[in-house]
């Protein structure tokens, strides 16, 4: 029986810079910075005030302040003889 100890290198946590969403080290901050720049140049730069909020509201809650298209197309005069 051998009495000598065997030393091997391990992947200690102190050697790692960490991972966020599968990105090593500081790459996560490049992703966050890119998203903020895309937001600024895509929704704020050169657009009217409130454009970004209007876009998000339209995407998440539907139409804006216009009347519903289906209600306008199915409009019948109340005194017309053809009743559905």
KOLPA-377629 format. One record per residue: residue in three letters; x, y, z of N, C-alpha, C in turn. Coordinates in Angstrom, 1 decimal. Last residue first. Layout:
<pts>
<"ALA", <X, Y, Z>, <X, Y, Z>, <X, Y, Z>> ...
</pts>
This chain:
<pts>
<"UNK", <-79.3, 42.8, -39.0>, <-78.6, 41.5, -38.9>, <-79.2, 40.5, -38.0>> <"UNK", <-81.6, 44.5, -40.9>, <-81.1, 44.3, -39.6>, <-80.4, 42.9, -39.5>> <"UNK", <-82.4, 46.7, -43.2>, <-81.7, 45.4, -43.1>, <-81.1, 45.4, -41.7>> <"UNK", <-83.4, 49.3, -43.0>, <-84.4, 48.1, -43.0>, <-83.7, 46.8, -42.8>> <"UNK", <-81.9, 51.7, -40.8>, <-81.9, 50.9, -42.1>, <-82.8, 49.7, -41.9>> <"UNK", <-81.7, 53.2, -38.5>, <-83.0, 53.2, -39.2>, <-83.0, 52.4, -40.5>> <"UNK", <-79.0, 53.0, -37.8>, <-80.0, 52.4, -36.9>, <-81.4, 52.3, -37.6>> <"UNK", <-76.7, 51.8, -40.2>, <-77.5, 52.9, -39.7>, <-78.7, 52.3, -38.9>> <"UNK", <-74.0, 49.8, -39.3>, <-75.2, 50.0, -40.0>, <-76.0, 51.1, -39.4>> <"UNK", <-70.6, 48.8, -39.4>, <-71.6, 49.8, -39.0>, <-72.8, 49.8, -39.9>> <"UNK", <-68.6, 47.1, -39.8>, <-69.9, 46.5, -39.6>, <-70.9, 47.5, -39.2>> <"UNK", <-66.3, 48.8, -39.9>, <-66.7, 48.0, -41.1>, <-68.1, 47.5, -40.9>> <"UNK", <-66.1, 49.6, -37.2>, <-66.4, 50.6, -38.3>, <-66.9, 49.9, -39.5>> <"UNK", <-65.5, 47.3, -35.9>, <-66.7, 48.0, -35.5>, <-67.1, 49.0, -36.6>> <"UNK", <-63.0, 46.6, -37.0>, <-64.1, 45.8, -37.2>, <-65.5, 46.4, -36.9>> <"UNK", <-61.4, 48.7, -36.0>, <-61.6, 48.6, -37.4>, <-62.8, 47.7, -37.7>> <"UNK", <-62.0, 50.8, -33.3>, <-61.7, 49.5, -33.7>, <-62.2, 49.3, -35.2>> <"UNK", <-60.5, 54.1, -33.4>, <-61.6, 53.2, -33.2>, <-61.3, 51.8, -33.8>> <"UNK", <-57.3, 54.9, -31.8>, <-58.2, 54.8, -33.0>, <-59.4, 53.9, -32.7>> <"UNK", <-55.4, 54.8, -29.8>, <-56.6, 55.5, -29.6>, <-57.6, 55.6, -30.8>> <"UNK", <-54.1, 51.5, -30.4>, <-54.0, 52.8, -29.7>, <-55.3, 53.5, -29.5>> <"UNK", <-54.0, 47.9, -29.7>, <-54.1, 49.2, -30.5>, <-54.1, 50.4, -29.6>> <"UNK", <-51.9, 46.2, -27.3>, <-52.8, 46.3, -28.5>, <-52.8, 47.6, -29.1>> <"UNK", <-50.2, 45.9, -25.2>, <-51.6, 46.0, -24.9>, <-52.5, 46.2, -26.1>> <"UNK", <-47.6, 45.6, -26.1>, <-48.0, 44.8, -25.0>, <-49.5, 44.8, -24.8>> <"UNK", <-47.2, 47.3, -28.4>, <-46.8, 45.9, -28.5>, <-47.4, 45.0, -27.4>> <"UNK", <-48.1, 49.7, -27.4>, <-48.8, 49.1, -28.6>, <-48.5, 47.6, -28.6>> <"UNK", <-46.3, 50.2, -25.4>, <-47.7, 50.1, -25.0>, <-48.5, 49.4, -26.2>> <"UNK", <-43.9, 50.4, -26.8>, <-44.1, 49.3, -25.9>, <-45.5, 49.1, -25.5>> <"UNK", <-44.6, 52.7, -28.4>, <-44.2, 51.5, -29.0>, <-44.5, 50.3, -28.0>> <"UNK", <-44.9, 54.7, -26.4>, <-46.0, 54.3, -27.3>, <-45.8, 53.0, -27.9>> <"UNK", <-42.4, 54.8, -25.2>, <-43.5, 54.3, -24.4>, <-44.7, 53.9, -25.3>> <"UNK", <-40.9, 55.8, -27.5>, <-40.6, 54.5, -26.9>, <-41.7, 53.9, -26.1>> <"UNK", <-42.1, 58.3, -27.8>, <-42.2, 57.3, -28.9>, <-41.9, 55.9, -28.3>> <"UNK", <-41.9, 60.4, -26.1>, <-42.9, 59.4, -25.8>, <-43.0, 58.3, -26.8>> <"UNK", <-41.0, 62.9, -28.5>, <-41.1, 62.5, -27.1>, <-42.2, 61.4, -26.8>> <"UNK", <-39.9, 61.5, -31.7>, <-40.7, 62.4, -30.9>, <-40.7, 62.0, -29.4>> <"UNK", <-36.4, 60.7, -32.4>, <-37.9, 60.4, -32.4>, <-38.6, 61.4, -31.5>> <"UNK", <-33.7, 61.0, -32.2>, <-34.4, 61.5, -33.4>, <-35.9, 61.2, -33.5>> <"UNK", <-33.3, 58.4, -30.1>, <-32.6, 59.4, -30.9>, <-33.4, 59.7, -32.1>> <"UNK", <-35.0, 56.4, -29.0>, <-35.0, 57.7, -28.4>, <-34.4, 58.8, -29.4>> <"UNK", <-35.0, 53.9, -30.2>, <-36.3, 54.4, -29.7>, <-36.2, 55.8, -29.2>> <"UNK", <-32.4, 53.3, -31.1>, <-33.6, 52.8, -31.8>, <-34.9, 53.4, -31.4>> <"UNK", <-30.5, 54.4, -29.5>, <-30.5, 54.8, -30.9>, <-31.7, 54.3, -31.7>> <"UNK", <-31.3, 53.4, -27.0>, <-31.2, 54.8, -27.2>, <-31.3, 55.2, -28.6>> <"UNK", <-31.4, 50.6, -27.4>, <-32.6, 51.3, -26.9>, <-32.5, 52.8, -27.2>> <"UNK", <-28.7, 50.1, -28.1>, <-29.8, 49.8, -29.1>, <-31.1, 50.5, -28.7>> <"UNK", <-27.5, 50.8, -25.7>, <-27.3, 51.6, -26.9>, <-28.3, 51.4, -28.0>> <"UNK", <-28.5, 48.7, -24.0>, <-28.8, 50.1, -23.7>, <-28.6, 51.0, -24.9>> <"UNK", <-27.4, 46.5, -25.3>, <-28.9, 46.6, -25.3>, <-29.3, 48.1, -25.0>> <"UNK", <-24.7, 46.9, -25.0>, <-25.2, 46.9, -26.3>, <-26.8, 47.1, -26.3>> <"UNK", <-24.5, 46.7, -22.2>, <-24.2, 48.0, -22.8>, <-24.7, 48.1, -24.2>> <"UNK", <-25.1, 44.0, -21.9>, <-25.9, 45.0, -21.2>, <-25.7, 46.4, -21.9>> <"UNK", <-22.9, 42.9, -23.3>, <-24.3, 42.6, -23.7>, <-25.3, 43.7, -23.1>> <"UNK", <-20.8, 43.8, -21.8>, <-20.9, 44.1, -23.2>, <-22.3, 43.9, -23.7>> <"UNK", <-21.3, 42.4, -19.4>, <-21.4, 43.9, -19.4>, <-21.5, 44.4, -20.9>> <"UNK", <-20.7, 39.8, -20.0>, <-22.1, 40.1, -19.7>, <-22.3, 41.6, -19.8>> <"UNK", <-18.0, 39.6, -20.2>, <-18.7, 39.7, -21.4>, <-20.2, 40.0, -21.2>> <"UNK", <-16.4, 39.3, -17.9>, <-17.0, 40.6, -18.2>, <-17.8, 40.7, -19.5>> <"UNK", <-16.9, 35.9, -17.5>, <-16.3, 37.1, -17.0>, <-17.1, 38.4, -17.3>> <"UNK", <-18.8, 34.3, -20.1>, <-17.7, 34.3, -19.1>, <-17.3, 35.7, -18.7>> <"UNK", <-22.2, 33.5, -20.2>, <-21.1, 34.4, -20.7>, <-20.0, 34.5, -19.6>> <"UNK", <-24.3, 32.2, -19.2>, <-23.4, 31.5, -20.1>, <-22.3, 32.3, -20.6>> <"UNK", <-25.5, 34.1, -17.5>, <-26.2, 33.6, -18.7>, <-25.3, 32.9, -19.7>> <"UNK", <-22.4, 34.6, -16.3>, <-23.8, 35.1, -16.2>, <-24.4, 34.8, -17.6>> <"UNK", <-19.8, 33.4, -14.3>, <-20.6, 33.3, -15.5>, <-21.9, 33.9, -15.3>> <"UNK", <-16.4, 34.0, -13.1>, <-17.8, 33.9, -13.0>, <-18.5, 33.8, -14.3>> <"UNK", <-13.7, 33.8, -13.3>, <-14.2, 35.1, -13.2>, <-15.7, 35.2, -13.1>> <"UNK", <-12.0, 31.2, -11.4>, <-13.0, 31.6, -12.3>, <-13.5, 33.1, -12.1>> <"UNK", <-10.3, 30.6, -9.3>, <-9.7, 30.8, -10.6>, <-10.7, 31.3, -11.6>> <"UNK", <-11.9, 30.2, -7.1>, <-11.1, 31.4, -7.1>, <-10.5, 31.7, -8.4>> <"UNK", <-12.9, 27.7, -7.5>, <-13.8, 28.8, -7.8>, <-13.0, 30.1, -7.8>> <"UNK", <-10.7, 25.4, -9.1>, <-11.2, 26.1, -7.9>, <-12.0, 27.3, -8.3>> <"UNK", <-10.2, 22.8, -10.5>, <-10.8, 24.0, -11.0>, <-11.5, 24.7, -9.8>> <"UNK", <-7.0, 21.4, -9.5>, <-8.4, 21.4, -9.5>, <-8.9, 22.7, -10.1>> <"UNK", <-4.2, 19.3, -9.8>, <-4.8, 20.7, -10.0>, <-6.3, 20.5, -10.1>> <"UNK", <-3.2, 17.0, -7.3>, <-3.6, 17.3, -8.6>, <-4.2, 18.7, -8.6>> <"UNK", <-1.1, 14.9, -5.4>, <-1.6, 16.2, -5.6>, <-2.0, 16.5, -7.1>> <"UNK", <-1.1, 12.2, -3.4>, <-1.1, 12.6, -4.8>, <-1.8, 13.9, -4.9>> <"UNK", <1.0, 11.0, -0.7>, <-0.2, 11.7, -1.2>, <0.0, 12.2, -2.6>> <"UNK", <2.2, 7.7, 0.1>, <2.4, 9.1, -0.4>, <1.1, 9.7, -0.9>> <"UNK", <1.8, 5.1, 0.7>, <1.4, 6.1, 1.7>, <1.7, 7.5, 1.3>> <"UNK", <0.5, 2.2, -0.9>, <1.3, 3.5, -1.0>, <0.8, 4.5, 0.1>> <"UNK", <0.8, -1.2, 0.0>, <0.0, 0.0, 0.0>, <0.9, 1.2, 0.0>> 
</pts>
